[in-house]
Amino acid sequence: MRLAVMPLLVFATATTVAQSPTFAPPVRLKAGDKFLGENRLYPSPVYQDMNGDGQADIVVGDLRGHLTVAHRAAGATFGDEAKVMAADGKILDLQNW
């Protein structure tokens, strides 16, 4: 008995060409009167509610492992950056070096 080998055919449906997304120009965020993460090596901001008020604050880590937080103020503004404190009251520093 001989088995017939059939070629595998794949038919693709019509595809749409993905369009490149468009973004608004970047805006430097301010924490209080200063630019967020200014004079720090590779600042990396993330949103996180750090004080439990239901609003996203900005936490900034940098290359050296220093963490600061700028709490959300009225509207879309943020207060001054402050060092992130651990539960024992000491400054939380990840010591990246």
N, C-alpha and C positions, 0 to 999 in steps of 0.2 A: 504494500500500500504506500503510495507516495502522497505526502502532504504538500499542498500548494502554499507557498510563502507569498503573502500579500504585503505589499509595501505599506508602511504606516503613513497616512496622509493627514495632515493637520490643516484645517481651514480656519483662517483668522477672520473674524468679523471686522467690519470697517472700524477703524480706530480714529480717535480725534487727536489732533496735535495739541500737546500741552502748551499752554501759553505761559510765558514768564510772568511771575507775580510782580506787581508794582508796589513799591514801598514809599512812604513819606520820607523826606530827608531826616537824618538823625538829629536828635536834640540832646544837648548835654543837660543832665539833671542836676539840680541844685539841692543841697541839704543846708537849710538855713541860708546864709549869705555866700557860702562857698560851693564850688563844684563838687559833686559827689565823687569820692575816691581820688581827689586831686593829690598830686605828688606821691602816689603810691605805685609800686611795681605791679603791673598787670592786675588792676582791680577787676574783680569778678562779682558783679551784683546779682542777687536773686531776691525775689519777693517772698516774704514769710511774715505771718502775723506773730510778732515777737512778744507783744504785751497783752494778747487776748482780747483786744477791742473789736475784732472782726474786720479790721482793715489791714491790707497788706503793707508791711513796712519793707524797707530795703536793707538787706544785710550785704555787706561788702567784705569779701575776703581778698587777700592779696598774695603775692608770691612768697612773702616771708611768713605767712600764716596768721597775720593780724586780722581780727574780725571787728567790724564796727556795724552799728545799726543806725539808720535814720528813720525815726518813727513818723508815720503818716500824720500830717497836720490837716487843717481844713482844706477841703477840695483835693486838688492833685499836688499839693505842696508837701514838703518833708521838713522836719525839724533838723537841727544840727546833728552831725554824726557823733555818736558816743561809742565807747568801747563796749563790747559784749561781755557781760559778767556771767560767771559760772554760778551754780547753786550755792557754793561756799562763799560767794561774795568777791572772789578773786577775778582778775581779768582773764578772760578766756583767750588763750593764745595757743595756736597749734604748733608753733616752733617748727616751721618747715625746713629750717637749715640745720 
